[in-house]
Amino acid sequence: MKRDVALWTGILGGAIAWLTSFEARFALAPLACVMQGKLALYIISLLALGITAGCGFIAWQQWTIVGKQWPDNADSTTSRIRIMAIGGVLLSAMFIIVIVAQAIPEVMLAPCD
C-alpha cells in the first residue's frame, strides 16, 4: 500500500504541482501588477519546483529499492514497480522543465507586462 502511494505520487505529483502553480500564478498576476512586485510569483514557482523534485526523488527511491534495471517483459510486480517508478522520474523531470519555462517570463518581464 505504501509503495503504491509512493509510485502514484511520483507519477501524478509533478502534474498536480504544476497545475496548482499555474493557476496560482495566474490568479496572483493582477496583484503582482498592482503591488509592482513579483515575490509571491517567485515563491510559488520555487515551491512547485521543490514539490516536483521531491516527487521525482520519491519515484527514484522506489526504482532504487527494486534494483536499478529497466523493466522486462515479465508480468510481475517488480516490472510494474519499475515501469511506474521510471515513469514518475521522467514525468517529474518533464514538469520541472515546464515549471522553469513558465517562470522565465516572471524573471524577464516587468510585473504589468
PDB file as gemmi writes it, atoms N, CA and C in Angstrom:
CRYST1    1.000    1.000    1.000  90.00  90.00  90.00 P 1                      
ATOM      1  N   MET A   1       0.821  -1.191   0.000  1.00  0.00           N  
ATOM      2  CA  MET A   1       0.000   0.000   0.000  1.00  0.00           C  
ATOM      3  C   MET A   1       0.867   1.258   0.000  1.00  0.00           C  
ATOM      4  N   LYS A   2       1.872   1.327   0.879  1.00  0.00           N  
ATOM      5  CA  LYS A   2       2.752   2.490   0.930  1.00  0.00           C  
ATOM      6  C   LYS A   2       3.512   2.655  -0.385  1.00  0.00           C  
ATOM      7  N   ARG A   3       3.938   1.545  -0.948  1.00  0.00           N  
ATOM      8  CA  ARG A   3       4.677   1.602  -2.207  1.00  0.00           C  
ATOM      9  C   ARG A   3       3.789   2.135  -3.326  1.00  0.00           C  
ATOM     10  N   ASP A   4       2.533   1.695  -3.369  1.00  0.00           N  
ATOM     11  CA  ASP A   4       1.625   2.184  -4.405  1.00  0.00           C  
ATOM     12  C   ASP A   4       1.401   3.687  -4.281  1.00  0.00           C  
ATOM     13  N   VAL A   5       1.242   4.178  -3.063  1.00  0.00           N  
ATOM     14  CA  VAL A   5       1.075   5.612  -2.849  1.00  0.00           C  
ATOM     15  C   VAL A   5       2.322   6.360  -3.312  1.00  0.00           C  
ATOM     16  N   ALA A   6       3.494   5.832  -2.991  1.00  0.00           N  
ATOM     17  CA  ALA A   6       4.737   6.472  -3.417  1.00  0.00           C  
ATOM     18  C   ALA A   6       4.860   6.476  -4.939  1.00  0.00           C  
ATOM     19  N   LEU A   7       4.494   5.389  -5.578  1.00  0.00           N  
ATOM     20  CA  LEU A   7       4.585   5.328  -7.038  1.00  0.00           C  
ATOM     21  C   LEU A   7       3.611   6.301  -7.695  1.00  0.00           C  
ATOM     22  N   TRP A   8       2.389   6.350  -7.198  1.00  0.00           N  
ATOM     23  CA  TRP A   8       1.415   7.282  -7.766  1.00  0.00           C  
ATOM     24  C   TRP A   8       1.780   8.727  -7.460  1.00  0.00           C  
ATOM     25  N   THR A   9       2.421   8.962  -6.328  1.00  0.00           N  
ATOM     26  CA  THR A   9       2.906  10.310  -6.027  1.00  0.00           C  
ATOM     27  C   THR A   9       3.963  10.724  -7.036  1.00  0.00           C  
ATOM     28  N   GLY A  10       4.849   9.807  -7.379  1.00  0.00           N  
ATOM     29  CA  GLY A  10       5.860  10.112  -8.384  1.00  0.00           C  
ATOM     30  C   GLY A  10       5.262  10.402  -9.744  1.00  0.00           C  
ATOM     31  N   ILE A  11       4.215   9.699 -10.093  1.00  0.00           N  
ATOM     32  CA  ILE A  11       3.600   9.884 -11.410  1.00  0.00           C  
ATOM     33  C   ILE A  11       2.729  11.144 -11.458  1.00  0.00           C  
ATOM     34  N   LEU A  12       1.901  11.356 -10.455  1.00  0.00           N  
ATOM     35  CA  LEU A  12       0.927  12.444 -10.504  1.00  0.00           C  
ATOM     36  C   LEU A  12       1.363  13.713  -9.776  1.00  0.00           C  
ATOM     37  N   GLY A  13       2.320  13.610  -8.878  1.00  0.00           N  
ATOM     38  CA  GLY A  13       2.697  14.756  -8.046  1.00  0.00           C  
ATOM     39  C   GLY A  13       3.196  15.946  -8.826  1.00  0.00           C  
ATOM     40  N   GLY A  14       4.049  15.725  -9.805  1.00  0.00           N  
ATOM     41  CA  GLY A  14       4.567  16.825 -10.606  1.00  0.00           C  
ATOM     42  C   GLY A  14       3.487  17.528 -11.408  1.00  0.00           C  
ATOM     43  N   ALA A  15       2.577  16.752 -11.963  1.00  0.00           N  
ATOM     44  CA  ALA A  15       1.477  17.339 -12.734  1.00  0.00           C  
ATOM     45  C   ALA A  15       0.574  18.182 -11.845  1.00  0.00           C  
ATOM     46  N   ILE A  16       0.282  17.684 -10.667  1.00  0.00           N  
ATOM     47  CA  ILE A  16      -0.578  18.425  -9.744  1.00  0.00           C  
ATOM     48  C   ILE A  16       0.129  19.691  -9.256  1.00  0.00           C  
ATOM     49  N   ALA A  17       1.425  19.588  -8.965  1.00  0.00           N  
ATOM     50  CA  ALA A  17       2.184  20.764  -8.529  1.00  0.00           C  
ATOM     51  C   ALA A  17       2.235  21.815  -9.636  1.00  0.00           C  
ATOM     52  N   TRP A  18       2.467  21.381 -10.873  1.00  0.00           N  
ATOM     53  CA  TRP A  18       2.494  22.322 -11.992  1.00  0.00           C  
ATOM     54  C   TRP A  18       1.145  22.993 -12.174  1.00  0.00           C  
ATOM     55  N   LEU A  19       0.066  22.210 -12.191  1.00  0.00           N  
ATOM     56  CA  LEU A  19      -1.260  22.771 -12.406  1.00  0.00           C  
ATOM     57  C   LEU A  19      -1.622  23.757 -11.300  1.00  0.00           C  
ATOM     58  N   THR A  20      -1.314  23.410 -10.076  1.00  0.00           N  
ATOM     59  CA  THR A  20      -1.603  24.301  -8.957  1.00  0.00           C  
ATOM     60  C   THR A  20      -0.804  25.595  -9.061  1.00  0.00           C  
ATOM     61  N   SER A  21       0.477  25.482  -9.395  1.00  0.00           N  
ATOM     62  CA  SER A  21       1.299  26.692  -9.518  1.00  0.00           C  
ATOM     63  C   SER A  21       0.854  27.537 -10.702  1.00  0.00           C  
ATOM     64  N   PHE A  22       0.460  26.895 -11.782  1.00  0.00           N  
ATOM     65  CA  PHE A  22      -0.028  27.618 -12.961  1.00  0.00           C  
ATOM     66  C   PHE A  22      -1.258  28.438 -12.596  1.00  0.00           C  
ATOM     67  N   GLU A  23      -2.199  27.829 -11.905  1.00  0.00           N  
ATOM     68  CA  GLU A  23      -3.415  28.531 -11.514  1.00  0.00           C  
ATOM     69  C   GLU A  23      -3.132  29.620 -10.482  1.00  0.00           C  
ATOM     70  N   ALA A  24      -2.257  29.333  -9.534  1.00  0.00           N  
ATOM     71  CA  ALA A  24      -1.945  30.323  -8.501  1.00  0.00           C  
ATOM     72  C   ALA A  24      -1.233  31.532  -9.098  1.00  0.00           C  
ATOM     73  N   ARG A  25      -0.299  31.311 -10.009  1.00  0.00           N  
ATOM     74  CA  ARG A  25       0.382  32.442 -10.649  1.00  0.00           C  
ATOM     75  C   ARG A  25      -0.578  33.247 -11.509  1.00  0.00           C  
ATOM     76  N   PHE A  26      -1.493  32.571 -12.177  1.00  0.00           N  
ATOM     77  CA  PHE A  26      -2.498  33.273 -12.975  1.00  0.00           C  
ATOM     78  C   PHE A  26      -3.385  34.135 -12.084  1.00  0.00           C  
ATOM     79  N   ALA A  27      -3.775  33.601 -10.940  1.00  0.00           N  
ATOM     80  CA  ALA A  27      -4.640  34.342 -10.027  1.00  0.00           C  
ATOM     81  C   ALA A  27      -3.911  35.503  -9.365  1.00  0.00           C  
ATOM     82  N   LEU A  28      -2.618  35.367  -9.113  1.00  0.00           N  
ATOM     83  CA  LEU A  28      -1.862  36.413  -8.417  1.00  0.00           C  
ATOM     84  C   LEU A  28      -1.209  37.421  -9.358  1.00  0.00           C  
ATOM     85  N   ALA A  29      -1.291  37.231 -10.650  1.00  0.00           N  
ATOM     86  CA  ALA A  29      -0.671  38.165 -11.601  1.00  0.00           C  
ATOM     87  C   ALA A  29      -1.222  39.582 -11.466  1.00  0.00           C  
ATOM     88  N   PRO A  30      -2.538  39.781 -11.341  1.00  0.00           N  
ATOM     89  CA  PRO A  30      -3.020  41.158 -11.159  1.00  0.00           C  
ATOM     90  C   PRO A  30      -2.509  41.795  -9.862  1.00  0.00           C  
ATOM     91  N   LEU A  31      -2.394  41.019  -8.815  1.00  0.00           N  
ATOM     92  CA  LEU A  31      -1.862  41.536  -7.558  1.00  0.00           C  
ATOM     93  C   LEU A  31      -0.398  41.936  -7.716  1.00  0.00           C  
ATOM     94  N   ALA A  32       0.362  41.159  -8.447  1.00  0.00           N  
ATOM     95  CA  ALA A  32       1.763  41.492  -8.693  1.00  0.00           C  
ATOM     96  C   ALA A  32       1.874  42.803  -9.468  1.00  0.00           C  
ATOM     97  N   CYS A  33       0.947  43.033 -10.375  1.00  0.00           N  
ATOM     98  CA  CYS A  33       0.941  44.273 -11.144  1.00  0.00           C  
ATOM     99  C   CYS A  33       0.624  45.465 -10.242  1.00  0.00           C  
ATOM    100  N   VAL A  34      -0.383  45.318  -9.408  1.00  0.00           N  
ATOM    101  CA  VAL A  34      -0.775  46.410  -8.517  1.00  0.00           C  
ATOM    102  C   VAL A  34       0.333  46.711  -7.515  1.00  0.00           C  
ATOM    103  N   MET A  35       0.928  45.688  -6.961  1.00  0.00           N  
ATOM    104  CA  MET A  35       1.969  45.866  -5.931  1.00  0.00           C  
ATOM    105  C   MET A  35       3.350  46.156  -6.522  1.00  0.00           C  
ATOM    106  N   GLN A  36       3.489  46.010  -7.842  1.00  0.00           N  
ATOM    107  CA  GLN A  36       4.767  46.197  -8.535  1.00  0.00           C  
ATOM    108  C   GLN A  36       5.873  45.317  -7.942  1.00  0.00           C  
ATOM    109  N   GLY A  37       5.510  44.091  -7.576  1.00  0.00           N  
ATOM    110  CA  GLY A  37       6.459  43.132  -7.049  1.00  0.00           C  
ATOM    111  C   GLY A  37       6.019  41.721  -7.398  1.00  0.00           C  
ATOM    112  N   LYS A  38       6.982  40.877  -7.650  1.00  0.00           N  
ATOM    113  CA  LYS A  38       6.659  39.513  -8.080  1.00  0.00           C  
ATOM    114  C   LYS A  38       7.152  38.462  -7.097  1.00  0.00           C  
ATOM    115  N   LEU A  39       7.362  38.836  -5.856  1.00  0.00           N  
ATOM    116  CA  LEU A  39       7.890  37.895  -4.871  1.00  0.00           C  
ATOM    117  C   LEU A  39       6.974  36.686  -4.703  1.00  0.00           C  
ATOM    118  N   ALA A  40       5.666  36.911  -4.656  1.00  0.00           N  
ATOM    119  CA  ALA A  40       4.729  35.796  -4.495  1.00  0.00           C  
ATOM    120  C   ALA A  40       4.811  34.836  -5.681  1.00  0.00           C  
ATOM    121  N   LEU A  41       4.983  35.367  -6.876  1.00  0.00           N  
ATOM    122  CA  LEU A  41       5.095  34.516  -8.060  1.00  0.00           C  
ATOM    123  C   LEU A  41       6.374  33.691  -8.018  1.00  0.00           C  
ATOM    124  N   TYR A  42       7.462  34.301  -7.546  1.00  0.00           N  
ATOM    125  CA  TYR A  42       8.726  33.564  -7.414  1.00  0.00           C  
ATOM    126  C   TYR A  42       8.593  32.437  -6.387  1.00  0.00           C  
ATOM    127  N   ILE A  43       7.940  32.742  -5.279  1.00  0.00           N  
ATOM    128  CA  ILE A  43       7.787  31.742  -4.226  1.00  0.00           C  
ATOM    129  C   ILE A  43       6.952  30.566  -4.726  1.00  0.00           C  
ATOM    130  N   ILE A  44       5.884  30.856  -5.447  1.00  0.00           N  
ATOM    131  CA  ILE A  44       5.047  29.787  -5.992  1.00  0.00           C  
ATOM    132  C   ILE A  44       5.854  28.914  -6.947  1.00  0.00           C  
ATOM    133  N   SER A  45       6.652  29.534  -7.797  1.00  0.00           N  
ATOM    134  CA  SER A  45       7.472  28.758  -8.735  1.00  0.00           C  
ATOM    135  C   SER A  45       8.478  27.879  -7.996  1.00  0.00           C  
ATOM    136  N   LEU A  46       9.118  28.441  -6.977  1.00  0.00           N  
ATOM    137  CA  LEU A  46      10.095  27.656  -6.213  1.00  0.00           C  
ATOM    138  C   LEU A  46       9.439  26.511  -5.453  1.00  0.00           C  
ATOM    139  N   LEU A  47       8.266  26.761  -4.892  1.00  0.00           N  
ATOM    140  CA  LEU A  47       7.544  25.684  -4.200  1.00  0.00           C  
ATOM    141  C   LEU A  47       7.160  24.574  -5.176  1.00  0.00           C  
ATOM    142  N   ALA A  48       6.673  24.956  -6.349  1.00  0.00           N  
ATOM    143  CA  ALA A  48       6.299  23.948  -7.341  1.00  0.00           C  
ATOM    144  C   ALA A  48       7.518  23.147  -7.785  1.00  0.00           C  
ATOM    145  N   LEU A  49       8.655  23.820  -7.969  1.00  0.00           N  
ATOM    146  CA  LEU A  49       9.883  23.101  -8.331  1.00  0.00           C  
ATOM    147  C   LEU A  49      10.300  22.136  -7.232  1.00  0.00           C  
ATOM    148  N   GLY A  50      10.232  22.580  -5.993  1.00  0.00           N  
ATOM    149  CA  GLY A  50      10.612  21.719  -4.876  1.00  0.00           C  
ATOM    150  C   GLY A  50       9.703  20.508  -4.732  1.00  0.00           C  
ATOM    151  N   ILE A  51       8.403  20.725  -4.865  1.00  0.00           N  
ATOM    152  CA  ILE A  51       7.455  19.617  -4.752  1.00  0.00           C  
ATOM    153  C   ILE A  51       7.660  18.626  -5.891  1.00  0.00           C  
ATOM    154  N   THR A  52       7.835  19.144  -7.098  1.00  0.00           N  
ATOM    155  CA  THR A  52       8.029  18.263  -8.251  1.00  0.00           C  
ATOM    156  C   THR A  52       9.335  17.487  -8.135  1.00  0.00           C  
ATOM    157  N   ALA A  53      10.391  18.155  -7.699  1.00  0.00           N  
ATOM    158  CA  ALA A  53      11.660  17.454  -7.497  1.00  0.00           C  
ATOM    159  C   ALA A  53      11.521  16.393  -6.407  1.00  0.00           C  
ATOM    160  N   GLY A  54      10.776  16.691  -5.356  1.00  0.00           N  
ATOM    161  CA  GLY A  54      10.541  15.712  -4.300  1.00  0.00           C  
ATOM    162  C   GLY A  54       9.777  14.495  -4.805  1.00  0.00           C  
ATOM    163  N   CYS A  55       8.795  14.731  -5.657  1.00  0.00           N  
ATOM    164  CA  CYS A  55       8.030  13.607  -6.230  1.00  0.00           C  
ATOM    165  C   CYS A  55       8.932  12.754  -7.124  1.00  0.00           C  
ATOM    166  N   GLY A  56       9.805  13.408  -7.880  1.00  0.00           N  
ATOM    167  CA  GLY A  56      10.756  12.658  -8.701  1.00  0.00           C  
ATOM    168  C   GLY A  56      11.718  11.847  -7.849  1.00  0.00           C  
ATOM    169  N   PHE A  57      12.134  12.413  -6.726  1.00  0.00           N  
ATOM    170  CA  PHE A  57      13.026  11.697  -5.821  1.00  0.00           C  
ATOM    171  C   PHE A  57      12.341  10.489  -5.210  1.00  0.00           C  
ATOM    172  N   ILE A  58      11.066  10.636  -4.860  1.00  0.00           N  
ATOM    173  CA  ILE A  58      10.309   9.501  -4.326  1.00  0.00           C  
ATOM    174  C   ILE A  58      10.239   8.376  -5.353  1.00  0.00           C  
ATOM    175  N   ALA A  59       9.967   8.738  -6.603  1.00  0.00           N  
ATOM    176  CA  ALA A  59       9.912   7.729  -7.664  1.00  0.00           C  
ATOM    177  C   ALA A  59      11.285   7.083  -7.861  1.00  0.00           C  
ATOM    178  N   TRP A  60      12.335   7.879  -7.828  1.00  0.00           N  
ATOM    179  CA  TRP A  60      13.688   7.339  -7.983  1.00  0.00           C  
ATOM    180  C   TRP A  60      14.028   6.381  -6.840  1.00  0.00           C  
ATOM    181  N   GLN A  61      13.609   6.717  -5.623  1.00  0.00           N  
ATOM    182  CA  GLN A  61      13.834   5.820  -4.485  1.00  0.00           C  
ATOM    183  C   GLN A  61      13.145   4.475  -4.700  1.00  0.00           C  
ATOM    184  N   GLN A  62      11.944   4.498  -5.215  1.00  0.00           N  
ATOM    185  CA  GLN A  62      11.221   3.249  -5.457  1.00  0.00           C  
ATOM    186  C   GLN A  62      11.943   2.417  -6.516  1.00  0.00           C  
ATOM    187  N   TRP A  63      12.481   3.072  -7.518  1.00  0.00           N  
ATOM    188  CA  TRP A  63      13.239   2.359  -8.546  1.00  0.00           C  
ATOM    189  C   TRP A  63      14.511   1.765  -7.950  1.00  0.00           C  
ATOM    190  N   THR A  64      15.148   2.500  -7.053  1.00  0.00           N  
ATOM    191  CA  THR A  64      16.371   2.018  -6.407  1.00  0.00           C  
ATOM    192  C   THR A  64      16.086   0.814  -5.517  1.00  0.00           C  
ATOM    193  N   ILE A  65      14.959   0.824  -4.840  1.00  0.00           N  
ATOM    194  CA  ILE A  65      14.614  -0.260  -3.922  1.00  0.00           C  
ATOM    195  C   ILE A  65      14.479  -1.590  -4.663  1.00  0.00           C  
ATOM    196  N   VAL A  66      13.865  -1.580  -5.851  1.00  0.00           N  
ATOM    197  CA  VAL A  66      13.662  -2.832  -6.592  1.00  0.00           C  
ATOM    198  C   VAL A  66      14.839  -3.162  -7.505  1.00  0.00           C  
ATOM    199  N   GLY A  67      15.851  -2.319  -7.518  1.00  0.00           N  
ATOM    200  CA  GLY A  67      17.015  -2.570  -8.363  1.00  0.00           C  
ATOM    201  C   GLY A  67      16.963  -1.704  -9.599  1.00  0.00           C  
ATOM    202  N   LYS A  68      18.037  -0.991  -9.855  1.00  0.00           N  
ATOM    203  CA  LYS A  68      18.081  -0.056 -10.978  1.00  0.00           C  
ATOM    204  C   LYS A  68      18.250  -0.804 -12.300  1.00  0.00           C  
ATOM    205  N   GLN A  69      17.193  -1.428 -12.720  1.00  0.00           N  
ATOM    206  CA  GLN A  69      17.187  -2.115 -14.001  1.00  0.00           C  
ATOM    207  C   GLN A  69      15.962  -1.675 -14.763  1.00  0.00           C  
ATOM    208  N   TRP A  70      16.052  -1.741 -16.087  1.00  0.00           N  
ATOM    209  CA  TRP A  70      14.897  -1.432 -16.909  1.00  0.00           C  
ATOM    210  C   TRP A  70      13.886  -2.562 -16.799  1.00  0.00           C  
ATOM    211  N   PRO A  71      12.614  -2.232 -16.912  1.00  0.00           N  
ATOM    212  CA  PRO A  71      11.589  -3.275 -16.827  1.00  0.00           C  
ATOM    213  C   PRO A  71      11.741  -4.293 -17.959  1.00  0.00           C  
ATOM    214  N   ASP A  72      11.435  -5.532 -17.648  1.00  0.00           N  
ATOM    215  CA  ASP A  72      11.473  -6.566 -18.690  1.00  0.00           C  
ATOM    216  C   ASP A  72      10.039  -6.906 -19.091  1.00  0.00           C  
ATOM    217  N   ASN A  73       9.894  -7.895 -19.908  1.00  0.00           N  
ATOM    218  CA  ASN A  73       8.576  -8.281 -20.406  1.00  0.00           C  
ATOM    219  C   ASN A  73       7.809  -9.197 -19.460  1.00  0.00           C  
ATOM    220  N   ALA A  74       8.387  -9.500 -18.338  1.00  0.00           N  
ATOM    221  CA  ALA A  74       7.728 -10.389 -17.383  1.00  0.00           C  
ATOM    222  C   ALA A  74       6.501  -9.703 -16.793  1.00  0.00           C  
ATOM    223  N   ASP A  75       5.500 -10.487 -16.572  1.00  0.00           N  
ATOM    224  CA  ASP A  75       4.277  -9.977 -15.963  1.00  0.00           C  
ATOM    225  C   ASP A  75       4.398 -10.144 -14.454  1.00  0.00           C  
ATOM    226  N   SER A  76       5.125  -9.216 -13.831  1.00  0.00           N  
ATOM    227  CA  SER A  76       5.379  -9.348 -12.396  1.00  0.00           C  
ATOM    228  C   SER A  76       5.215  -8.000 -11.711  1.00  0.00           C  
ATOM    229  N   THR A  77       5.138  -8.068 -10.395  1.00  0.00           N  
ATOM    230  CA  THR A  77       5.021  -6.855  -9.597  1.00  0.00           C  
ATOM    231  C   THR A  77       6.270  -6.000  -9.730  1.00  0.00           C  
ATOM    232  N   THR A  78       7.418  -6.621  -9.805  1.00  0.00           N  
ATOM    233  CA  THR A  78       8.671  -5.883  -9.925  1.00  0.00           C  
ATOM    234  C   THR A  78       8.708  -5.085 -11.221  1.00  0.00           C  
ATOM    235  N   SER A  79       8.249  -5.667 -12.311  1.00  0.00           N  
ATOM    236  CA  SER A  79       8.220  -4.933 -13.586  1.00  0.00           C  
ATOM    237  C   SER A  79       7.262  -3.753 -13.513  1.00  0.00           C  
ATOM    238  N   ARG A  80       6.116  -3.951 -12.873  1.00  0.00           N  
ATOM    239  CA  ARG A  80       5.155  -2.855 -12.722  1.00  0.00           C  
ATOM    240  C   ARG A  80       5.753  -1.728 -11.898  1.00  0.00           C  
ATOM    241  N   ILE A  81       6.431  -2.075 -10.815  1.00  0.00           N  
ATOM    242  CA  ILE A  81       7.054  -1.064  -9.959  1.00  0.00           C  
ATOM    243  C   ILE A  81       8.120  -0.309 -10.742  1.00  0.00           C  
ATOM    244  N   ARG A  82       8.926  -1.021 -11.510  1.00  0.00           N  
ATOM    245  CA  ARG A  82       9.977  -0.362 -12.291  1.00  0.00           C  
ATOM    246  C   ARG A  82       9.393   0.578 -13.343  1.00  0.00           C  
ATOM    247  N   ILE A  83       8.349   0.138 -14.025  1.00  0.00           N  
ATOM    248  CA  ILE A  83       7.732   0.987 -15.042  1.00  0.00           C  
ATOM    249  C   ILE A  83       7.148   2.247 -14.406  1.00  0.00           C  
ATOM    250  N   MET A  84       6.429   2.084 -13.313  1.00  0.00           N  
ATOM    251  CA  MET A  84       5.827   3.248 -12.654  1.00  0.00           C  
ATOM    252  C   MET A  84       6.892   4.174 -12.081  1.00  0.00           C  
ATOM    253  N   ALA A  85       7.943   3.610 -11.507  1.00  0.00           N  
ATOM    254  CA  ALA A  85       8.999   4.436 -10.923  1.00  0.00           C  
ATOM    255  C   ALA A  85       9.747   5.223 -12.000  1.00  0.00           C  
ATOM    256  N   ILE A  86      10.105   4.565 -13.084  1.00  0.00           N  
ATOM    257  CA  ILE A  86      10.804   5.262 -14.168  1.00  0.00           C  
ATOM    258  C   ILE A  86       9.885   6.314 -14.792  1.00  0.00           C  
ATOM    259  N   GLY A  87       8.617   5.969 -14.949  1.00  0.00           N  
ATOM    260  CA  GLY A  87       7.654   6.948 -15.451  1.00  0.00           C  
ATOM    261  C   GLY A  87       7.544   8.153 -14.538  1.00  0.00           C  
ATOM    262  N   GLY A  88       7.532   7.930 -13.243  1.00  0.00           N  
ATOM    263  CA  GLY A  88       7.477   9.031 -12.284  1.00  0.00           C  
ATOM    264  C   GLY A  88       8.693   9.933 -12.359  1.00  0.00           C  
ATOM    265  N   VAL A  89       9.862   9.328 -12.507  1.00  0.00           N  
ATOM    266  CA  VAL A  89      11.092  10.128 -12.636  1.00  0.00           C  
ATOM    267  C   VAL A  89      11.037  10.963 -13.911  1.00  0.00           C  
ATOM    268  N   LEU A  90      10.665  10.353 -15.019  1.00  0.00           N  
ATOM    269  CA  LEU A  90      10.628  11.067 -16.299  1.00  0.00           C  
ATOM    270  C   LEU A  90       9.552  12.148 -16.308  1.00  0.00           C  
ATOM    271  N   LEU A  91       8.378  11.851 -15.772  1.00  0.00           N  
ATOM    272  CA  LEU A  91       7.325  12.862 -15.723  1.00  0.00           C  
ATOM    273  C   LEU A  91       7.709  14.024 -14.811  1.00  0.00           C  
ATOM    274  N   SER A  92       8.343  13.725 -13.697  1.00  0.00           N  
ATOM    275  CA  SER A  92       8.782  14.796 -12.807  1.00  0.00           C  
ATOM    276  C   SER A  92       9.817  15.674 -13.489  1.00  0.00           C  
ATOM    277  N   ALA A  93      10.739  15.065 -14.214  1.00  0.00           N  
ATOM    278  CA  ALA A  93      11.734  15.846 -14.950  1.00  0.00           C  
ATOM    279  C   ALA A  93      11.062  16.731 -15.998  1.00  0.00           C  
ATOM    280  N   MET A  94      10.069  16.196 -16.694  1.00  0.00           N  
ATOM    281  CA  MET A  94       9.362  16.979 -17.696  1.00  0.00           C  
ATOM    282  C   MET A  94       8.639  18.160 -17.051  1.00  0.00           C  
ATOM    283  N   PHE A  95       7.982  17.942 -15.924  1.00  0.00           N  
ATOM    284  CA  PHE A  95       7.260  19.030 -15.288  1.00  0.00           C  
ATOM    285  C   PHE A  95       8.203  20.047 -14.658  1.00  0.00           C  
ATOM    286  N   ILE A  96       9.391  19.648 -14.263  1.00  0.00           N  
ATOM    287  CA  ILE A  96      10.389  20.628 -13.818  1.00  0.00           C  
ATOM    288  C   ILE A  96      10.744  21.547 -14.974  1.00  0.00           C  
ATOM    289  N   ILE A  97      10.933  20.993 -16.156  1.00  0.00           N  
ATOM    290  CA  ILE A  97      11.237  21.811 -17.330  1.00  0.00           C  
ATOM    291  C   ILE A  97      10.078  22.758 -17.633  1.00  0.00           C  
ATOM    292  N   VAL A  98       8.838  22.277 -17.533  1.00  0.00           N  
ATOM    293  CA  VAL A  98       7.667  23.115 -17.802  1.00  0.00           C  
ATOM    294  C   VAL A  98       7.563  24.241 -16.781  1.00  0.00           C  
ATOM    295  N   ILE A  99       7.792  23.953 -15.517  1.00  0.00           N  
ATOM    296  CA  ILE A  99       7.703  24.979 -14.474  1.00  0.00           C  
ATOM    297  C   ILE A  99       8.788  26.034 -14.672  1.00  0.00           C  
ATOM    298  N   VAL A 100       9.990  25.603 -15.010  1.00  0.00           N  
ATOM    299  CA  VAL A 100      11.074  26.558 -15.277  1.00  0.00           C  
ATOM    300  C   VAL A 100      10.735  27.411 -16.495  1.00  0.00           C  
ATOM    301  N   ALA A 101      10.212  26.785 -17.541  1.00  0.00           N  
ATOM    302  CA  ALA A 101       9.850  27.527 -18.749  1.00  0.00           C  
ATOM    303  C   ALA A 101       8.771  28.570 -18.450  1.00  0.00           C  
ATOM    304  N   GLN A 102       7.825  28.233 -17.599  1.00  0.00           N  
ATOM    305  CA  GLN A 102       6.785  29.195 -17.273  1.00  0.00           C  
ATOM    306  C   GLN A 102       7.262  30.277 -16.303  1.00  0.00           C  
ATOM    307  N   ALA A 103       8.364  30.054 -15.626  1.00  0.00           N  
ATOM    308  CA  ALA A 103       8.913  31.064 -14.727  1.00  0.00           C  
ATOM    309  C   ALA A 103       9.797  32.064 -15.468  1.00  0.00           C  
ATOM    310  N   ILE A 104      10.225  31.741 -16.666  1.00  0.00           N  
ATOM    311  CA  ILE A 104      11.103  32.651 -17.425  1.00  0.00           C  
ATOM    312  C   ILE A 104      10.458  34.016 -17.639  1.00  0.00           C  
ATOM    313  N   PRO A 105       9.190  34.119 -18.063  1.00  0.00           N  
ATOM    314  CA  PRO A 105       8.600  35.451 -18.209  1.00  0.00           C  
ATOM    315  C   PRO A 105       8.525  36.235 -16.901  1.00  0.00           C  
ATOM    316  N   GLU A 106       8.367  35.540 -15.787  1.00  0.00           N  
ATOM    317  CA  GLU A 106       8.343  36.234 -14.498  1.00  0.00           C  
ATOM    318  C   GLU A 106       9.672  36.916 -14.222  1.00  0.00           C  
ATOM    319  N   VAL A 107      10.745  36.300 -14.659  1.00  0.00           N  
ATOM    320  CA  VAL A 107      12.076  36.869 -14.428  1.00  0.00           C  
ATOM    321  C   VAL A 107      12.386  37.947 -15.456  1.00  0.00           C  
ATOM    322  N   MET A 108      11.962  37.752 -16.683  1.00  0.00           N  
ATOM    323  CA  MET A 108      12.369  38.646 -17.768  1.00  0.00           C  
ATOM    324  C   MET A 108      11.475  39.890 -17.921  1.00  0.00           C  
ATOM    325  N   LEU A 109      10.209  39.778 -17.588  1.00  0.00           N  
ATOM    326  CA  LEU A 109       9.273  40.874 -17.830  1.00  0.00           C  
ATOM    327  C   LEU A 109       8.947  41.645 -16.568  1.00  0.00           C  
ATOM    328  N   ALA A 110       8.470  42.856 -16.746  1.00  0.00           N  
ATOM    329  CA  ALA A 110       8.008  43.667 -15.628  1.00  0.00           C  
ATOM    330  C   ALA A 110       6.685  43.105 -15.106  1.00  0.00           C  
ATOM    331  N   PRO A 111       6.281  43.442 -13.903  1.00  0.00           N  
ATOM    332  CA  PRO A 111       5.063  42.868 -13.339  1.00  0.00           C  
ATOM    333  C   PRO A 111       3.795  43.104 -14.169  1.00  0.00           C  
ATOM    334  N   CYS A 112       3.689  44.203 -14.880  1.00  0.00           N  
ATOM    335  CA  CYS A 112       2.472  44.517 -15.615  1.00  0.00           C  
ATOM    336  C   CYS A 112       2.567  44.192 -17.099  1.00  0.00           C  
ATOM    337  N   ASP A 113       3.623  43.570 -17.545  1.00  0.00           N  
ATOM    338  CA  ASP A 113       3.759  43.232 -18.973  1.00  0.00           C  
ATOM    339  C   ASP A 113       2.983  41.998 -19.335  1.00  0.00           C  
TER     340      ASP A 113                                                      
END                                                                             
